[in-house]
Amino acid sequence: MAKFIHISDTKGRDANVLFSGFSKKSKIKYFTPKDEEVQTVRVLKTTLNGSYEKLIKQSGSESELAKLLISQDPEIDFLQTGLFINGSTKVYVDSEFQPCITVNLKELVFDVQGSLKEERTPKEMQGNILEEVAIKPSGKLFPKSEVYAKFVFSKKYQLSHVNGLTFDFLYQLSKELDEKKSLMLIGSGEKGVGPLVFQNGGKAYRAFLEGRIKDNGYLLILHLSNLELKSAIAQ
């Protein structure tokens, strides 16, 4: 299914263009001694009763748990460990390892020293990449030689044209960024510095555009970050 994003350039032109992720396929294949290609499957490692959290609670201490692991094999369920898994569903449990009927979500905010700064109810973010007002370039440039030392990029998408007009639109934007050897902050809001949310209930990301040009082709990459690197100030 095609995914679109509404984006504008530095000249004020805007268009809906495609975006897609990058999937890497390994070039290395593994074979058995009989020259049969191996397959990757999901296997059950252990059950809740064999988890470290439950075992440490039952034994009372790490030393007692170590003795238990030596004398027995409590982490292994001999009837279920090793079974193939076709699918799974996340289930929340309480301190007694019983399934929870309802849960309250909390967002924990930490400072640069790693101390808890704030505890709050997370906001329900609404997707904003296909709003009537296009995502805008902020005009703030970050040299490629410096940007990777300032931000942690967790995702990236390639922007692609859907016709001749959007080809020229994305080509010119890529050319501008390629000539400046920089990434440009792009985002929501009037100044183009707001976060991007790709789906309702999704995470908010700070977005940067990188453009590359070769002959008559272009490559326009949207880098996403939700973590900025900062120096810890000694107290």
Secondary structure, DSSP 8 states (H G I E B T S, - for coil): ---EEEEE-TTS-EEEEEEEE-----S---B-TTS-B-----B----GGGSHHHHHHHHSSHHHHHHHHHH--TT--TTTTT-B-S------B-TTS-B-S-----EEEE-TTS-EEEEE--------TTSSS-BEEEEEEEEHHHHTTTEEEEEEEEEE-SSHHHHHHHHHHHHHHHHHTEEEEEEBTTTT-B-EE-STT--EEEEEEEEEEETTEEEEEEEEEEEE-------
